[in-house]
């Protein structure tokens, strides 16, 4: 198989980050698990340290940032976290948030997201979770400002090398125009202005 699913994305990108090496489909196939947990994040075949959900609704992401009110179900965002998230990912076709409490990355895709955008979002989620894991942030928890700092720095690093990485993936034999990252039908949001979006 020459398409990139979740498990292959984990194997491919962790090898690239650690060794600047892009594995071909045969090399990745030799490392794949026959049975893998849905949405699990691993670094080069390590023990699973987090999970990710891609194609979630904006409400799902918001609920992870600010738990809903017990009676009304409404959410509040006193620290303007959602606005800050839209600003941070204004140039991207996705939003990414990481909930340290449950070790879960939430990815919201925008209406113009391509398979490459989905792959970029998934692999950034992998890097964010890995960085928190190796720095032992799960033991003490991580403040929102630290999460935003990691999201922003990993996005900058990701964006600098992304086009070159896509070229190397194609050269290695991967089909990057087909997305196998969403295992069920997901939602998309249409962004009309900063911090204003509707689900579709």
DARAZI-V915144 format. One record per backbone hydrogen bond with DSSP energy under -1.0 kcal/mol. CO is the residue of the C=O (numbers start at 1). NH is the residue of the N-H. If there is no record, write none. Layout:
co=CO nh=NH
co=CO nh=NH
//
This chain:
co=2 nh=175
co=4 nh=180
co=5 nh=9
co=6 nh=10
co=7 nh=11
co=8 nh=12
co=9 nh=13
co=10 nh=14
co=11 nh=15
co=12 nh=16
co=13 nh=17
co=14 nh=18
co=15 nh=19
co=16 nh=20
co=24 nh=28
co=25 nh=29
co=26 nh=30
co=28 nh=31
co=37 nh=40
co=39 nh=52
co=41 nh=49
co=43 nh=46
co=50 nh=41
co=51 nh=105
co=53 nh=107
co=55 nh=187
co=57 nh=61
co=58 nh=62
co=59 nh=63
co=60 nh=64
co=61 nh=65
co=62 nh=66
co=69 nh=73
co=74 nh=69
co=77 nh=80
co=80 nh=84
co=81 nh=85
co=82 nh=86
co=83 nh=87
co=84 nh=88
co=85 nh=89
co=87 nh=90
co=89 nh=92
co=93 nh=110
co=95 nh=108
co=97 nh=106
co=99 nh=104
co=103 nh=51
co=104 nh=99
co=105 nh=53
co=106 nh=97
co=107 nh=55
co=107 nh=56
co=108 nh=95
co=109 nh=189
co=110 nh=113
co=114 nh=118
co=115 nh=119
co=116 nh=120
co=117 nh=121
co=118 nh=122
co=119 nh=123
co=120 nh=124
co=121 nh=125
co=122 nh=126
co=123 nh=127
co=124 nh=128
co=125 nh=129
co=126 nh=130
co=127 nh=131
co=128 nh=132
co=129 nh=133
co=130 nh=134
co=131 nh=135
co=132 nh=137
co=133 nh=136
co=137 nh=141
co=143 nh=147
co=144 nh=148
co=145 nh=149
co=146 nh=150
co=147 nh=151
co=148 nh=152
co=149 nh=153
co=150 nh=154
co=151 nh=155
co=152 nh=156
co=153 nh=157
co=154 nh=158
co=155 nh=159
co=156 nh=160
co=157 nh=161
co=158 nh=162
co=161 nh=165
co=162 nh=166
co=163 nh=167
co=164 nh=168
co=165 nh=169
co=166 nh=170
co=167 nh=171
co=168 nh=172
co=169 nh=174
co=170 nh=173
co=188 nh=200
co=189 nh=111
co=190 nh=198
co=193 nh=196
co=196 nh=192
co=196 nh=193
co=198 nh=190
//
